[in-house]
Amino acid sequence: MKKFYLLFIFLSALFFSTNVIAQDTFSICAVDTVTGEIGSAGASCVGPYNGVGAFIISDVIEGIGVIHTQAYWLSANQQNAHNKMLEGLSPQEIIDWLTANDVENNPTKRQYGIVDLVRHGESAGYTGVNCDDYKNHLTGPGYSIQGNILLGSFILDSMKTTFLNTQGALADKLMAALQAAKVVGADTRCAVRGTSSQSGFVKVVRIGDGSSPYLQIIVPDTPVGTDPIDLVQGKFDDWKDSLFTFVDPFLSQIASDPDTIPSDGISQALITITPRNNSDTLLAGGLQVVLSNTGAGSIGSVTDLGDGTYQAEITSPVTAGTDTISAVIISAGDTVSVHTKAVIIYIAPTSIKDDYPSAGSYFLFQNYPEPFNPSTTIKYRVSEVSFVTLKVYDVIGNEIATLVNQEKPKGSYKVDFNAASLPSGVYFYQLKAGSYLNTRKMVLLK
């Protein structure tokens, strides 16, 4: 009888530990379609399973997408999902395949979150009916948030709200989302530990990383009373601090204003370079910026504006075509190529005079599309701090709408005009900024 009792205790403990290992709780996977970054973060009330704890659910595929396979996790299901993403299936197609081909023929206890970078942030989630409550998933453009064994729906809701409202790089948004779930008993199994979870992680991969992820922090286990999200946050802060003075190639930007000029040999566009660090903030001036281009435009010298931004003028050639401008930033021996490029289009001058702007001047651009129905975009540029008004009038001079009526700093802006309630016809839009005044015509064609 004693042997039977000991065997029962052993099997019960084995069953319990298997279920603890098998479940993984709250997580988020996401992509940034601008930088090409792919990220993953999560936590669970499991210990150092396979030496990594909750991190076992994460599968980030550089340049392609991210998959989370959780709730009674199986490596074979995860590998199948990985293979299907490499085959080019969409997130929903992958989930449909996984539920139809579950390794144990029991997809009702699985949970998946998938986001595809190639498909511009397309996402899909799945929560089986037999996952442990509370369970759900939330998806949107560029992200999927999922969880089970949760304290309530507010865990996932808080993660979603925080992720969407946090400014900055993808890494910052993922870390903030994880912090939003740091509630005692978020994974209900960890309530007795006085923590949200037992293990946690955050990871971001960039194009070109190979086997060395841009960011990977794993806390595989924690003692009772210590929340792994706090430890992840501490390591995250140290990582941020270590790169604070370095130029980030993916967050730094280069832009042209305007992006289309006549190929007359004299028209100019203004190239602006904004070096940023991994916190997506401007770095101090004094950096060396080197520009190069693939086309026939002539690039002038780069000016350090002293506020963390740099500018140069590019003069058009006499032949139509396109030009791609690249920027290299040099700081203390560190040379960084900015990931984005600026593209300028040189168009042949026509007999119809179009007052293309000189670099940095006030300017009111033609709306686009034109004609339009029912919405169009109006772009304008302000050369210095000015009180700006942008109004729309009908053909007899009646004011139809005020689109802008406020002080604006130097820069380029655009505003949408919706004429869904107006009849077809000719309308005019007028920009006043400082001493600048210009009016253009647009046609609403329903």
Secondary structure as GFF3:
##gff-version 3
##sequence-region A 1 446
A	DSSP	alpha_helix	2	22	.	.	.	ID=ss1
A	DSSP	beta_strand	26	32	.	.	.	ID=ss2
A	DSSP	beta_strand	37	44	.	.	.	ID=ss3
A	DSSP	three_ten_helix	49	51	.	.	.	ID=ss4
A	DSSP	three_ten_helix	53	57	.	.	.	ID=ss5
A	DSSP	beta_strand	58	61	.	.	.	ID=ss6
A	DSSP	beta_strand	65	70	.	.	.	ID=ss7
A	DSSP	alpha_helix	75	86	.	.	.	ID=ss8
A	DSSP	alpha_helix	91	100	.	.	.	ID=ss9
A	DSSP	three_ten_helix	107	109	.	.	.	ID=ss10
A	DSSP	beta_strand	111	116	.	.	.	ID=ss11
A	DSSP	beta_strand	122	127	.	.	.	ID=ss12
A	DSSP	beta_strand	136	140	.	.	.	ID=ss13
A	DSSP	beta_strand	143	147	.	.	.	ID=ss14
A	DSSP	alpha_helix	153	165	.	.	.	ID=ss15
A	DSSP	alpha_helix	170	180	.	.	.	ID=ss16
A	DSSP	three_ten_helix	188	193	.	.	.	ID=ss17
A	DSSP	beta_strand	199	205	.	.	.	ID=ss18
A	DSSP	beta_strand	215	219	.	.	.	ID=ss19
A	DSSP	alpha_helix	228	242	.	.	.	ID=ss20
A	DSSP	beta_strand	253	257	.	.	.	ID=ss21
A	DSSP	beta_strand	260	262	.	.	.	ID=ss22
A	DSSP	beta_strand	268	274	.	.	.	ID=ss23
A	DSSP	beta_strand	288	293	.	.	.	ID=ss24
A	DSSP	beta_strand	298	299	.	.	.	ID=ss25
A	DSSP	beta_strand	303	304	.	.	.	ID=ss26
A	DSSP	beta_strand	310	315	.	.	.	ID=ss27
A	DSSP	beta_strand	321	331	.	.	.	ID=ss28
A	DSSP	beta_strand	334	337	.	.	.	ID=ss29
A	DSSP	beta_strand	342	347	.	.	.	ID=ss30
A	DSSP	beta_strand	363	364	.	.	.	ID=ss31
A	DSSP	beta_strand	375	382	.	.	.	ID=ss32
A	DSSP	beta_strand	386	394	.	.	.	ID=ss33
A	DSSP	beta_strand	399	408	.	.	.	ID=ss34
A	DSSP	beta_strand	411	418	.	.	.	ID=ss35
A	DSSP	beta_strand	425	433	.	.	.	ID=ss36
A	DSSP	beta_strand	436	444	.	.	.	ID=ss37
###
